């Protein structure tokens, strides 16, 4: 089990970080008092490997208990792999973010917001020194922050995006969760071949028929090329899940064949791919 401790300045982006880590498969706990960290680690360790990656946010909201964090992290390191990430941002950025969100700073300083920020910066200076990674989010986009987290926290870079390839039937409607939709109704339909009508695109006979046409082969070549070009761009932009929907009339023959072909290609390229046939059997 691995622990990632997230701390840092209020307004530096810890909420975004914890959401991104959740999307990356981490079990996340926000606003954890340091004294409870050993109890949490014992409890999660007893769950037989259910929680392999754990992220804990500890910041100035716990008050003076923040001074105990370094001690608890060092204790945690005796039994687990631990990373501590400190998030920072310049004062101007933090002030702007607080004005945008209209939230109050956790430190109630009578001299105002900027004084509270400076007070917090002094209090957390030791944590910043001890941190394994310091990320200044002042000029980071969401995608850039996610990319930084992946470099630090995601060991398997090939798993940086999950691709869902879905076959569907247009007569049942376009999938609402599709990012990309391709229409293959323009190709000859096996439905009108008696010996293929009751088979599906999962059967070799249907696949051989669909792919016996040169335009279907050319379509798959072009679709594969497009995916090879676009997926790295999606990853760079910070997208963690992509749904590609391929539709024919009923979602049984042509779309299933080409969804399977695309999934095979993407798996060969090293991507994690899930394949589904949304409307199979609905007829």
Buried (B, 14 or more C-beta within 10 A) or exposed (E): BBBBBBBBBBBBBBEBBBEBBEBBEBBBBBEBBBEBBEEBBEEBBEEEEEBEBBBBBBBBBBEEBBBBBBEBBEBBEEEBEBBBBBBBBBBEBBBBBBEEEEEEBBBEBEEEBBEBBBBBBEBBEEBBEBBEBBBBBBEBEEEBBBBBBBEEBBEEEEBBBBBBBBBBBBEBEEBEEBBBBBBBEEBBBBBEBEEBEEBBBBBEEBBEBBBEEEEBEEBBEEBBEEBEEBBEEBBEEBBBEBBBBBBBBBBBBBBBBBBBBBBBBBBEBEBBBEBBBBBBEEE
